[in-house]
């Protein structure tokens, strides 16, 4: 019951805060985690065995879907039914995937409109659905551990994720019944955990090398402000690539030219074990027992480092570039924080130390630090906080113009949220429609950038070439998600599009999935709508209370009673779970207090008018006084 | 008679000075960020970038002041502060935060700040192209470009960049004096030159291996 709770004006309480929790989720390429923060103290939520990590692995079996360790265990006996590293395919089109398809241990097929589908155990699933399975597992772990319902989350994404991958991540959350409070960039989340925990201030670099993505961000940390100065990375470079290099070597040693899927998975498994062990050991032997043959492979750290050095060198290059984007020199950076399992490798630490001229910090577990930061942000968003995260967009946004040249509208490293407008014109006489092609990337030519969306602005007045004035506005919200609107300035014709990635899920697909795949979809949607109605009802009630406090004396006792009755009705509605009733009372409260609002406005106008009259009188007097003194002189 | 005219004007000004709060529907000052009665966040008003960041309209902005003001206002208005609030407040917060970021980006960089200030003062640079630039500036730009094209190694490029950076520094100071002295003609001319220098520095950066320019520039910084 929230009857007659007293709150500060504007401090809308979060409905059902006691029974509902907002968590932080690190949805990783290799492993995922969920964490929860109370009073600025974040904690990873573990299972009964004390395990925090949930391997990002999903098995589609005849008798159900497995996620995490149970799925991982099935990758040998049911290798064609187990999906891992799905994050690498988020928001990717079939064209992008061809480049990395050879390195993925499952079959990829084109879906409708160039979208990717995986052929698994006779069904076709999208990367969004696979990710949703992982999120559902994390959600249910959190609900078990916290004994609360978990419907809202902060989810981290690589800073270098483009709009398509971000939208895909949000779609996956929706499918899992989670409302995304905010997408936070992984390095920023790590900085949050680090900054708050260690109380660091100054310029910091976050070097985040995960299973499948690499990010580097430069932040300024100052009195609770986390300001990202520049960010960069590679959306498909990580520990997975090291595994593939090692596995290729092992397979070559075995003399395999056309390895089966099972054999590839076994080789990758041996490679991963070897890579991890060689972070502490200097050499070792690994067995691959698959396809009816056992092979043994000697491998040492020197060989490993020779193999992967070009990839690490590439990350160092990107880091150099980002430091330059931030208009800094490497030696101005006060500390370097390592994030991601791959940063446990000595060669990574050595090369990062070489770039920055100092030993990197890693005293928070590099596997957990991102989830901890996400949990802190989830708490900050729902319960308030003094910290402030100011992030930037990692990639430039632009439009295709004549000859396939990109016209940039928003430059990379611009703080978000941001909105920029640019004017374009027609290039043919009588042209009445214009194709607007939105791209993301740093290259000059459209075909070298990532295509995000195309739409046609129609109804341009028929004019000579160059006369129409079409203003295109790009807006990125705090999640880094893009909205584009176009407006013809002469006629005012306007089109607004929520940019759906060209290679993502069509809205209809999304709806269909929500209906079919999610047994709780209806409940979840209803819960979200109820929450929204509650927030709105609470807001109306609190606004009215404030108005009564300020201007209540202009009401007669009878009027006041009418309003108070309506408020009591609203309070009752808010303590129920009946959304229609709350909506009904929102309208009723509005209608029944309209006269009060009007009377307040009238009085406010009069007061302002009197104030102005006195002000002008005073200024006249002052003017007279000044003239008087001037005369006297 | 005359008196009535003045009163009419007062009423007009007043109509713009008070509006109804979207939340409690009572009167609220049009310039207020939050409703004095119910504390609901109002939409941003159309003010210039200086006023948005509560700074005086000048070219010589103290960057520490700019940061302080920007952080303070973002703390109040950023969407993260309104994640659990109602939809109208979330939308207003997004609009405020977007406007703050835009103002910050423009005022932070002396070149865009000078360009913007010129626009505010009714002497915008827009439309100014190479043909209307003064011949001395054109000659200088040409000379620099040729030197850059002739530069054979990274060291030579870095030296050119460092020289341009020194000139840009002097140019910024000159622009500052021009604005202080209210000499808009000079401010325009030197802002145009600064624009050339910035473009040149961008090109020079592309021409050299990463880090070299920084090293040269910081070496220079250490000696001055």
Interface residues (C-beta under 8 A of the other chain):
Chain A: X8 X9 X10 X12 X14 X181 X182 X222 X225 X227 X317 X320 X321 X324 X328 X329 X330 X377 X380 X381 X382 X384 X386 X388 X389 X390 X414 X415 X416 X417 X418 X419 X420 X475 X477 X478 X532 X535 X536 X539 X540 X542 X543 X544 X546 X547 X549 X550 X551 X593 X594 X597 X600 X601 X603 X604 X605 X607 X608 X609 X612 X613 X616
Chain B: X6 X10 X11 X13 X14 X17 X18 X20 X21 X23 X24 X25 X26 X27 X28 X34 X36 X37 X38 X39 X40 X71 X74 X75 X78 X79 X80 X81 X83 X84 X85 X86 X87 X89 X94 X97 X98 X101 X102 X104 X105 X205 X210 X211 X214 X215 X218
